[in-house]
Amino acid sequence: MPILWLVIILGIVEGLTEYLPVSSTGHLILATELLGFDAQRWALFNVAIQPGAILAVVVLYWRTFRDVLVGLFHREPSAWAFTRNILIAFLPAVVVALIIGDVIDAMLENAVIVAWALIIGGIAILIVEKFARPKDCDGVANVTLRQAIGVGIVQCLAMIPGVSRSGATILGAMSLGVDRKTAAEFSFFLAIPTLSGATAMQLFRHGDTMPSGMIGWILIGSLVSFVVAIVVVKVFISVVTRFGFAPFAWYRIVAGAAALVWLSTR
């Protein structure tokens, strides 16, 4: 398969899965393996195309970010609460990434870990959906400090490929009493510093070993993921509001089981 087609496929996978509770990193690792390419060689690419998905949230929620910036300037309590919640939820991932960055890198090359994480994560989603009793928070600014800290701690689990950053943060928020819509939007906004930090760290640590021509492929992959993520984010909220997260849970379980069977027969 030509490299360009691989780049486009991985960009589509990233855009489709980044904001769904199914693990974008896990799907990128499995897609790379399935297409017969070296997962280790493409591990940096899989992280570096995330800015495309980040930009999708910025574009779709630009009014929210504008209002927060204006509110910060005018010292509005809701704007400060919004910013506080995002930053506090972001900090635990920074600490954990700095401590065990090498362990995380090693897991990015292991497709078996991804498959098991998909299955276990799917089961966890079904449990949270059944027993969580979230209340309407009416926006990220109304999330409590305790809830923001809890979401930040849960997000650290997503460093295991296959767990899903969006899945961990959304279900973690719901288990702490945050309603589905607010939990999803919290996850979207938290993705901006988290994915930006992960991309910057990977480029800083491994940029000098980047294969020739990879920058161009990263730009193309980021563009594709941006276009796809724009559509996915728009649809996701309406789907979750109507059907909940159970469809994604069953998809994870089936996909993880299929991946284990395929990996064991290669």
Secondary structure, 3 states (H helix, E strand, C coil): CCHHHHHHHHHHHHHHHCCCCCCHHHHHHHHHHHCCCCHHHHHHHHHHCHHHHHHHHHHHCHHHHHHHHHHHHCCCHHHHHHHHHHHHHHHHHHHHHHHHHHHHHHHCCCHHHHHHHHHHHHHHHHHHHHHCCCECCCCHHHCCHHHHHHHHHHHHHHHCCCCCHHHHHHHHHHHCCECHHHHHHHHHHHHHHHHHHHHHHHHHHHHHHCCCCHHHHHHHHHHHHHHHHHHHHHHHHHHHHHHCCHHHHHHHHHHHHHHHHHHHCC
